[in-house]
């Protein structure tokens, strides 16, 4: 991302400003993805009904 800004001739102050403003959004997206994946995996685990143990 840093290289893209440099190639676009974006100044250091604007790059730092963008990073500071976008960091909470990226963290929110990351946390949301993690919780969605966990809930999906737990849902799959609950939906599996094993009748025999085959150590698989």
C-alpha positions in Angstrom: 0.0 0.0 0.0 2.9 2.3 0.9 4.4 1.8 -2.6 1.1 2.6 -4.3 0.9 5.9 -2.4 4.5 6.8 -3.2 3.9 6.1 -6.9 0.8 8.3 -6.8 3.0 11.1 -5.3 1.0 11.2 -2.1 2.9 13.0 0.6 4.0 11.5 3.9 1.5 13.5 5.9 -1.4 12.3 3.8 -0.2 8.7 3.9 0.1 8.8 7.7 -3.4 10.5 7.9 -4.9 7.8 5.7 -3.3 5.0 7.8 -4.6 6.5 11.1 -8.1 6.9 9.7 -8.3 3.5 8.0 -6.8 1.4 10.8 -10.0 1.2 12.9 -12.0 0.2 9.8 -9.6 -2.6 8.9 -9.5 -3.8 12.5 -13.3 -3.9 12.6 -13.4 -5.8 9.3 -10.8 -8.3 10.6 -12.6 -8.8 13.9 -15.9 -9.3 12.1 -14.4 -11.9 9.7 -12.9 -13.8 12.6 -16.2 -13.9 14.5 -18.1 -14.9 11.4 -15.6 -17.8 10.7 -15.8 -18.9 14.3 -19.6 -18.9 14.3 -19.7 -20.8 10.9 -17.3 -23.4 12.3 -19.3 -23.8 15.4 -22.5 -24.2 13.4 -20.9 -26.9 11.3 -19.7 -28.6 14.4 -23.2 -28.6 15.9 -24.8 -29.8 12.7 -22.5 -32.9 12.4 -24.1 -36.0 14.0 -21.7 -38.8 14.3 -23.0 -42.3 14.9 -19.8 -44.1 15.1 -16.3 -43.3 16.2 -13.7 -44.0 13.6 -10.9 -41.7 14.8 -11.0 -39.7 11.6 
